[in-house]
Structure formats: C-alpha cells, structure tokens
Amino acid sequence: MVKDSPQNITEESKFGKYLVEFTFNKNTLKVKQHFELPPQEISPSDYPKFVEFCRRIDALEKKTITLQLRKSL
C-alpha cells in the first residue's frame, strides 16, 4: 500500500523536459521517468536559468515514496 500518493510530475523549459508518471495497481507501483536534455548552446545570460532548471530536476529526483506493508489476514 502506498502511504503518500505521489503526484505525476512535468517540468518543462526551453532547456529540456522531465516527466514522471506514477501508476498504482493492486500491490504494484510503477514509476515511469523521462528526461530530455537536447544538445544545445547555453548563452552566459541564460546560464543562471539553466542551472535553476537543473536544480529543480535534482530536487524532484530526491523525493521519496513511502510504502506501508499491509498486515496479512
């Protein structure tokens, strides 16, 4: 049983995209991730925005999912 149901995640910017989809079925939790960072040149003026995008992705990757075992009947 999933104790705290995580929400699907979509993070998109001109630098790339990050998607996470959670699917629950009976005793199964499936996590589907997609990260896209195409080859690109980042201008010095855009670099702080790029770093912020990367930090948001890092923070999302550190989130935890809490599972709780059900007692057998």
C-alpha positions as CSV (number, residue, x, y, z in Angstrom):
1,M,0.0,0.0,0.0
2,V,1.3,3.5,-0.8
3,K,1.1,5.7,2.2
4,D,1.5,9.1,0.5
5,S,0.5,9.0,-3.2
6,P,2.9,11.0,-5.2
7,Q,1.7,13.3,-8.0
8,N,2.8,13.0,-11.6
9,I,5.5,15.5,-12.4
10,T,6.0,17.6,-15.5
11,E,8.9,20.1,-15.6
12,E,9.5,21.8,-19.0
13,S,11.6,24.7,-20.1
14,K,13.5,25.7,-23.2
15,F,16.4,23.7,-21.9
16,G,14.6,20.3,-21.7
17,K,11.9,18.3,-20.0
18,Y,11.4,16.0,-17.2
19,L,8.4,13.8,-16.7
20,V,7.5,11.2,-14.0
21,E,4.3,9.2,-14.1
22,F,3.1,7.0,-11.2
23,T,0.7,4.1,-11.8
24,F,-0.9,2.1,-8.9
25,N,-2.4,-1.4,-9.5
26,K,-3.3,-3.6,-6.5
27,N,0.2,-4.3,-5.0
28,T,2.2,-2.7,-7.7
29,L,3.6,0.8,-8.0
30,K,5.1,1.6,-11.4
31,V,7.3,4.7,-11.9
32,K,7.9,5.9,-15.5
33,Q,10.6,8.6,-16.0
34,H,11.6,10.6,-19.0
35,F,14.4,13.2,-19.0
36,E,15.3,15.1,-22.2
37,L,18.2,17.5,-22.4
38,P,18.9,18.0,-26.1
39,P,22.3,19.2,-27.3
40,Q,22.4,23.0,-27.1
41,E,24.5,26.0,-26.6
42,I,23.6,28.0,-23.5
43,S,24.4,31.7,-23.5
44,P,26.1,33.2,-20.5
45,S,22.9,35.3,-19.9
46,D,20.7,32.1,-19.9
47,Y,23.1,30.1,-17.7
48,P,21.5,31.0,-14.3
49,K,18.1,29.9,-15.7
50,F,19.7,26.6,-16.9
51,V,21.2,26.0,-13.5
52,E,17.9,26.6,-11.8
53,F,16.2,24.1,-14.2
54,C,18.8,21.5,-13.3
55,R,18.4,22.2,-9.6
56,R,14.7,21.7,-9.8
57,I,15.2,18.4,-11.5
58,D,17.7,17.4,-8.8
59,A,15.3,18.3,-6.1
60,L,12.5,16.3,-7.8
61,E,14.8,13.2,-8.1
62,K,15.4,13.3,-4.3
63,K,11.7,13.0,-3.4
64,T,10.8,9.8,-1.6
65,I,7.8,7.5,-1.9
66,T,6.7,5.9,1.4
67,L,5.3,2.4,1.2
68,Q,3.5,0.7,4.1
69,L,3.1,-3.0,4.4
70,R,-0.4,-4.4,4.9
71,K,-0.8,-7.0,7.6
72,S,-1.9,-10.4,6.4
73,L,-5.3,-11.5,7.4
